[in-house]
Amino acid sequence: MIRVQDSLKLSTRMFKTRPARTWLTILGIGVGIAAVVVLVGLGYGLQGVLLEKIVFGEALLSLNVGTPPSKVVIIDDEMVQEFYDLDNVEAVEPMASFTSLVTVDDLTGSVMLQGANPAYFNYAGVIAAEGELYTEGQDDSIVISAAVLKLF
């Protein structure tokens, strides 16, 4: 039977005969383990950040009311107030959406035209890439998406 002392002597023998090879092997294993830990941590971190933005953003805390295919529903100020008066409703911001054609010079393109109050931007998650979003009282202002800018 092998004694513990003999087992330790055999296992440390390579440290004495080839120390550079031993240390490079240990270094390689350490770098490999560190790379796996960093990549797994980075993956979980990015996943957490994305889920936090998606799940806890105001964009998911909205209710979209559309028209049924067989009947016309008119949403006026009274109906908006009815939504606002429901339990657990903090805010109601109406938005009208229309498919429309826009012509600039000789170019015509189909765009989705949306009319909304300035407070709607917070709930829709709209952020201005350039310039600034319009505010209360600026009734003659528009916000153009990057897709519309590319179209024209």
RORO-911885 format. One line per 3 residues: for each residue x, y, z of N, C-alpha, C, O. Coordinates in steps of 0.02 Angstrom, whole numbers, plus 32768, in hexadecimal, padded with zeros to 4 digits. Example, Ala and Ser with C-alpha at 12.3 -4.5 7.8 and 13.67 -1.06 7.14 Angstrom:
<recs>
8294/7EE4/8186/8267/7F1F/8186/8294/7F5B/8186/82C8/7F5A/81A7; 8282/7F90/8162/82AC/7FCB/8165/8285/8002/818A/829E/8039/8192
</recs>
This chain:
<recs>
802A/7FC5/8000/8000/8000/8000/802C/803E/8000/8060/8040/8022; 8017/8072/7FDA/803F/80AF/7FD3/802E/80DD/800D/7FF4/80E9/801E; 8064/80F7/802A/805A/8127/8061/804A/816C/8044/8059/817A/800A
802D/8197/806D/801B/81DA/8059/805A/8201/8045/8059/8228/8016; 8090/81F5/8069/80CE/8218/805B/80E8/8205/8015/80FF/8230/7FF1; 80E3/81C5/8003/80F9/81AF/7FC1/80CC/81CC/7F8A/80E4/81DF/7F54
808C/81CF/7F97/805D/81EB/7F67/806C/8235/7F59/806B/824A/7F1F; 8079/825C/7F8D/808B/82A2/7F85/80CD/82AA/7F5F/80D4/82D8/7F36; 80FD/827E/7F6D/813E/8282/7F4C/8136/8275/7F01/8155/8298/7ED8
810C/8244/7EEE/8101/8235/7EA7/80DD/826E/7E84/80EC/827F/7E4B; 80AC/828B/7EA6/8084/82C0/7E86/80AB/8301/7E7E/809D/8328/7E51; 80DC/830E/7EA9/8103/834C/7EA4/8145/8342/7E7E/816C/8371/7E78
8150/8306/7E64/818E/82F8/7E40/8194/8323/7E01/81CB/8339/7DF1; 815C/832F/7DDE/815E/8356/7DA0/816E/83A0/7DAE/8187/83C2/7D82; 815F/83B8/7DEA/8171/83FD/7DFB/81BD/8406/7DF8/81D5/843C/7DE5
81E1/83D4/7E0B/822A/83D9/7E0E/8249/83CC/7DCA/827A/83ED/7DB8; 822E/839C/7DA3/824F/838A/7D64/823E/83BB/7D2C/8269/83CC/7D04; 81FF/83D2/7D27/81EA/8400/7CF2/81BF/8438/7D10/8182/8438/7D07
81DE/8467/7D32/81B7/849B/7D54/8193/84CB/7D23/815B/84E0/7D30; 81B3/84DC/7CEA/8193/850A/7CBA/8154/84EB/7C9E/8120/850C/7C99; 8157/84AC/7C8B/811D/8489/7C70/80E5/8486/7CA3/80AB/848F/7C92
80F6/8479/7CE1/80C4/8474/7D16/80A2/84B7/7D21/8064/84BA/7D26; 80C9/84ED/7D25/80AB/852F/7D30/8082/8547/7CF4/804F/8568/7CFE; 8098/8537/7CB8/8070/8549/7C7D/802D/8523/7C7B/7FFA/853F/7C68
802F/84E4/7C91/7FF1/84BD/7C94/7FC2/84DB/7CC8/7F86/84E2/7CBB; 7FDC/84EC/7D02/7FB3/850A/7D37/7F97/854D/7D1F/7F5D/855D/7D2B; 7FC1/8575/7CFE/7FAB/85B6/7CE4/7F74/85AD/7CAF/7F42/85D2/7CAF
7F7C/857D/7C82/7F4A/856F/7C4F/7F07/855B/7C6D/7ED2/8571/7C56; 7F09/8530/7C9F/7ECB/851B/7CC0/7EAB/8557/7CE2/7E6E/855F/7CDF; 7ED2/8580/7D03/7EB7/85BB/7D25/7E98/85EC/7CF4/7E62/8607/7D01
7EB9/85F8/7CBB/7E9E/8626/7C89/7E5D/8609/7C6C/7E2D/862F/7C60; 7E5B/85C9/7C60/7E1E/85A9/7C46/7DE4/85AF/7C76/7DAC/85C0/7C61; 7DF0/85A2/7CB5/7DBB/85A8/7CE7/7DA4/85F0/7CEE/7D69/85FE/7CF3
7DD4/861F/7CEE/7DC2/8666/7CF3/7D99/867C/7CB7/7D69/86A2/7CBF; 7DAA/8665/7C7B/7D84/8677/7C3F/7D3C/865E/7C43/7D0E/8682/7C32; 7D34/8621/7C5A/7CF0/8605/7C61/7CC8/862E/7C94/7C8E/863E/7C88
7CE6/863E/7CCD/7CC4/8664/7D01/7CB1/86A9/7CE8/7C79/86C1/7CF4; 7CDF/86CB/7CC4/7CD1/870E/7CAA/7C99/870C/7C76/7C6C/8735/7C78; 7C9B/86DC/7C48/7C68/86D8/7C14/7C23/86C7/7C31/7BF1/86E3/7C1B
7C21/8699/7C60/7BE1/8688/7C80/7BC6/86C5/7CA7/7B8B/86D4/7CA3; 7BF2/86E7/7CCB/7BDD/8722/7CF0/7BC5/8759/7CC2/7B93/877B/7CD1; 7BE7/8764/7C8B/7BD3/8796/7C5A/7B8F/8785/7C3B/7B65/87B1/7C33
7B85/8745/7C2C/7B45/872F/7C10/7B0C/873B/7C40/7AD8/8756/7C2D; 7B15/8727/7C7F/7AE0/8732/7CB1/7AD6/877C/7CBE/7A9D/8792/7CC8; 7B0B/87A3/7CBF/7B04/87EB/7CCA/7ADD/880D/7C93/7AB0/8834/7CA0
7AEE/87FE/7C54/7ACA/881B/7C1B/7A81/8804/7C1A/7A54/882B/7C0A; 7A76/87C5/7C2B/7A32/87AB/7C2D/7A0A/87D1/7C62/79D0/87E2/7C57; 7A28/87DD/7C9C/7A06/8801/7CD1/79F5/8848/7CBD/79BF/8861/7CCB
7A24/8869/7C9C/7A19/88AF/7C87/79E0/88B2/7C54/79B4/88DC/7C58; 79E2/8885/7C23/79AE/8885/7BEF/7969/8875/7C0C/7938/8895/7BFB; 7966/8842/7C37/7926/8831/7C56/790B/8869/7C81/78CF/8875/7C83
7938/888C/7CA4/7923/88C4/7CCD/7905/88FB/7CA3/78D2/8919/7CB5; 7925/8909/7C69/790B/893E/7C3D/78C8/8929/7C1E/789B/8952/7C16; 78C2/88E9/7C0D/7884/88D2/7BED/784C/88CA/7C20/7815/88E4/7C15
7859/88A8/7C56/7824/8897/7C86/780F/88D3/7CAF/77D3/88DC/7CBB; 783D/88FD/7CC4/782C/8933/7CF0/7824/8976/7CCD/7819/89A9/7CED; 7829/8976/7C8B/7820/89B5/7C66/77D6/89C7/7C64/77AA/899D/7C6B
77C9/8A07/7C59/7784/8A1E/7C56/7760/8A05/7C17/7723/8A07/7C13; 7787/89ED/7BE6/7769/89D6/7BA8/773B/899A/7BB3/7709/8993/7B8F; 774A/896F/7BE2/7720/8934/7BEE/76E6/8943/7C1D/76BC/8917/7C28
76E4/897D/7C38/76AE/898F/7C66/7678/89B6/7C42/765B/89E5/7C5E; 7669/89A3/7C04/7638/89C8/7BDD/7602/8999/7BC3/760D/895D/7BBD; 75C9/89B5/7BB5/7590/8990/7B99/757E/89AF/7B57/7570/89EB/7B53
757F/8988/7B22/756F/89A1/7AE0/7527/898D/7ACF/7516/8952/7AD1; 74FE/89BE/7ABF/74B8/89B2/7AAE/74B2/89BA/7A63/74C1/89EF/7A48; 749C/8986/7A41/7494/8988/79F9/744B/897E/79E7/7422/896D/7A11
743C/8988/79A7/73F7/897F/7990/73EB/8937/797D/7415/8919/795C; 73B2/891B/7991/73A1/88D8/797A/7394/88DA/792E/7381/890E/7914; 739D/88A2/790C/7396/88A3/78C3/734F/88B3/78AB/7348/88CD/7874
731B/88A5/78D3/72D8/88AD/78BA/72B5/88ED/78D0/727E/88FC/78B7; 72D3/8913/78FC/72AF/894F/7913/72E0/8987/7922/731A/897C/7933; 72C8/89C4/791B/72F1/89FF/7926/72E9/8A14/796F/72B1/8A1A/7988
7321/8A20/7990/7320/8A39/79D5/733C/8A7F/79D5/7373/8A8B/79BC; 7317/8AAD/79F0/732E/8AF2/79F4/7349/8AFE/7A3A/7326/8AF7/7A6C; 7389/8B10/7A3C/73A9/8B1E/7A7D/73B0/8B6A/7A82/73DA/8B88/7A61
7386/8B87/7AAB/7386/8BCF/7AB5/739F/8BDF/7AFC/73B5/8BB2/7B20; 739B/8C1E/7B0F/73B4/8C33/7B51/738F/8C10/7B89/73AD/8C01/7BBD; 734E/8C04/7B80/7327/8BE2/7BB4/7340/8B9A/7BBF/7346/8B84/7BF8
734E/8B76/7B88/7366/8B32/7B8E/73AC/8B30/7BAD/73BB/8B04/7BD5; 73D6/8B60/7B9B/7418/8B64/7BB9/7412/8B6E/7C04/7437/8B50/7C2B; 73E2/8B99/7C18/73D7/8BA5/7C60/73BD/8B65/7C82/73CF/8B59/7CBC
7394/8B3D/7C60/737C/8AFE/7C7C/73B7/8ACF/7C89/73B9/8AAD/7CBD; 73E6/8ACC/7C5B/7421/8AA2/7C65/7449/8ABC/7CA1/7460/8A95/7CCB; 744F/8AFD/7CA5/7476/8B1B/7CDC/7456/8B0E/7D20/7479/8B07/7D52
7414/8B0A/7D21/73F0/8B00/7D60/73F2/8AB7/7D78/73DC/8AAA/7DB0; 740B/8A88/7D50/740F/8A42/7D65/7441/8A3B/7D9E/7470/8A62/7DA4; 7436/8A08/7DC8/7464/89FB/7DFF/74AA/89E9/7DE4/74AF/89CA/7DAF
74DD/89FD/7E08/7524/89EE/7DF9/753D/8A0E/7DB8/7571/89FA/7D9F; 7519/8A3D/7D9C/7530/8A61/7D60/7550/8AA2/7D77/7530/8ACB/7D97; 7590/8AAB/7D66/75B4/8AE7/7D7B/75B0/8B1F/7D47/75AD/8B59/7D59
75B1/8B0D/7D07/75B0/8B40/7CD3/7592/8B23/7C93/7596/8AE6/7C87; 7574/8B4E/7C6C/7558/8B3A/7C2B/756F/8B6E/7BF8/7563/8BAA/7C01; 758F/8B57/7BC4/75A7/8B84/7B8F/758E/8B69/7B4C/75A6/8B35/7B35
755D/8B8A/7B2C/7543/8B72/7AEC/7575/8B7C/7AB4/759F/8BA9/7AB5; 756F/8B50/7A81/7599/8B53/7A46/7570/8B3C/7A0B/7553/8B06/7A0D; 756E/8B62/79D6/754B/8B50/7999/757E/8B3A/7965/75B4/8B58/7960
756E/8B06/793F/759D/8AEB/790F/757B/8AE3/78CB/7543/8AC8/78C7; 759C/8AFB/7896/7580/8AF9/7852/75B6/8AE5/7821/75F0/8AF8/7829; 75A4/8ABE/77EF/75D1/8AB0/77B8/75C8/8AEA/7786/7590/8AFC/7775
7600/8B06/7770/75FB/8B40/7744/7633/8B40/7711/7665/8B1D/7718; 762A/8B68/76DE/765D/8B72/76AA/767D/8BB6/76B3/765A/8BE8/76BC; 76BF/8BB8/76B0/76E3/8BF7/76B7/770A/8C02/7676/772B/8BD4/765E
7705/8C3E/765B/7729/8C4F/761E/7759/8C88/762B/7745/8CBD/7644; 7798/8C7D/761B/77CB/8CB1/7620/77ED/8CB3/75DB/7809/8C82/75C5; 77E9/8CED/75BB/7801/8CF5/7576/77DD/8CC2/754A/77A0/8CC4/7545
7803/8C94/752B/77E4/8C62/7500/77DD/8C1E/7522/77C6/8BEF/7503; 77F1/8C19/7560/77EF/8BDA/7584/77B0/8BD5/75AE/779F/8C03/75D3; 778E/8B9C/75A8/7752/8B8F/75D1/775E/8B4E/75F7/7774/8B1C/75DA
774F/8B4F/7637/7758/8B14/7660/771E/8B0A/7690/76FE/8B3A/76A5; 7711/8ACC/76A2/76DD/8ABB/76D2/76FB/8ABD/7718/772D/8A9C/7725; 76DC/8AE3/7744/76F5/8AE9/7788/76BB/8ADF/77B9/7681/8AE8/77A7
76CB/8ACE/77F6/769A/8AC9/782B/769A/8B0B/7850/76CC/8B1C/7870; 7664/8B2F/784C/765D/8B70/786D/763D/8B66/78B1/7607/8B49/78B6; 765D/8B7D/78E5/7643/8B75/7929/763E/8BB9/794A/766E/8BDF/794A
7604/8BC7/7966/75FA/8C05/798A/75F4/8BF7/79D4/75CC/8BCD/79E9; 761B/8C19/79FD/761B/8C0C/7A45/762E/8C4A/7A6C/764D/8C78/7A51; 761B/8C4A/7AAB/7630/8C7F/7AD9/767A/8C74/7AEB/7693/8C3C/7AE6
769D/8CA9/7B00/76E3/8CA2/7B13/76F0/8C6E/7B4A/7724/8C4E/7B4B; 76C1/8C66/7B79/76CB/8C36/7BAF/76CC/8BEE/7B96/76E5/8BC2/7BB8; 76B0/8BE2/7B5B/76AF/8B9F/7B3E/76F6/8B84/7B31/7701/8B48/7B34
7725/8BB1/7B24/7769/8B9C/7B15/7787/8B73/7B4E/77AC/8B43/7B41; 7779/8B85/7B8C/7793/8B5F/7BC5/777A/8B18/7BC5/779F/8AEA/7BD4; 773A/8B0F/7BB5/771C/8ACC/7BB7/7730/8AA2/7B7B/7734/8A65/7B80
773D/8AC2/7B43/7751/8A9D/7B06/779C/8A91/7B04/77B3/8A6B/7ADA; 77C2/8AB0/7B31/780A/8AA6/7B32/782D/8ACB/7AFA/7863/8AB6/7AE4; 7811/8B02/7AE2/782E/8B28/7AAB/7864/8B56/7AC6/7859/8B7C/7AF5
789F/8B52/7AA7/78D8/8B7C/7ABA/78F1/8B9E/7A7A/78F9/8B7D/7A47; 78FD/8BDE/7A7D/7914/8C03/7A43/795E/8BF4/7A36/7988/8BFE/7A62; 796E/8BDE/79F9/79B4/8BD2/79E7/79D6/8C15/79D7/7A11/8C1F/79E7
79B1/8C42/79B9/79C9/8C85/79AB/7992/8CB7/79BC/7957/8CA6/79B7; 79A5/8CF1/79CF/7973/8D24/79E1/7950/8D12/7A22/796E/8CF3/7A4E; 7911/8D26/7A28/78EC/8D17/7A65/78A4/8D09/7A53/788B/8D1F/7A1F
7882/8CE5/7A7E/783B/8CD7/7A75/7812/8D14/7A85/7826/8D3E/7AAD; 77D8/8D1A/7A65/77AF/8D55/7A72/778F/8D50/7AB7/7789/8D1A/7AD4; 777C/8D8A/7AD2/775F/8D8E/7B15/7719/8DAC/7B11/7702/8DBE/7ADA
76F7/8DB2/7B4A/76B4/8DCF/7B4D/76B4/8E14/7B2E/76E2/8E3C/7B39; 7682/8E22/7B06/767C/8E64/7AE7/769B/8E69/7AA3/7690/8E9B/7A80; 76C1/8E38/7A8E/76E0/8E39/7A4B/76B4/8E0F/7A1C/76C9/8DD8/7A07
7679/8E28/7A0C/7648/8E03/79E4/765D/8DF9/799B/7644/8DCC/797A; 7689/8E23/7982/769C/8E1F/793C/76DF/8DFB/7932/7701/8E07/7900; 76F3/8DD0/7961/7733/8DAD/795D/7729/8D63/794C/76F4/8D46/7959
775D/8D46/792E/775B/8CFF/791E/779D/8CDE/7932/77D0/8D00/793B; 779B/8C9D/7939/77D7/8C75/7946/77DB/8C43/790C/77AB/8C20/78FE; 7815/8C41/78EC/781E/8C15/78B2/784D/8BDC/78C7/7881/8BE8/78E6
783B/8B9F/78B4/7864/8B65/78C5/789F/8B60/7895/78A0/8B80/7860; 78D0/8B38/78A8/790B/8B2E/787E/78F7/8B0C/783C/7916/8B19/7809; 78C4/8AE1/783E/78AE/8AC0/7801/7892/8AF2/77CE/789E/8AEB/7792
786C/8B23/77E6/7851/8B56/77B8/788A/8B80/779C/7889/8B92/7761; 78BB/8B90/77C5/78F5/8BB7/77AC/791A/8B91/7775/7931/8BAF/7744; 7921/8B4F/777D/7942/8B26/774A/7918/8B23/770A/7933/8B20/76D3
78D6/8B22/7713/78A9/8B1E/76D9/78B0/8B5B/76AC/78AD/8B56/766F; 78B9/8B95/76CB/78BD/8BD3/76A5/7902/8BF0/76A9/790F/8C25/768C
</recs>
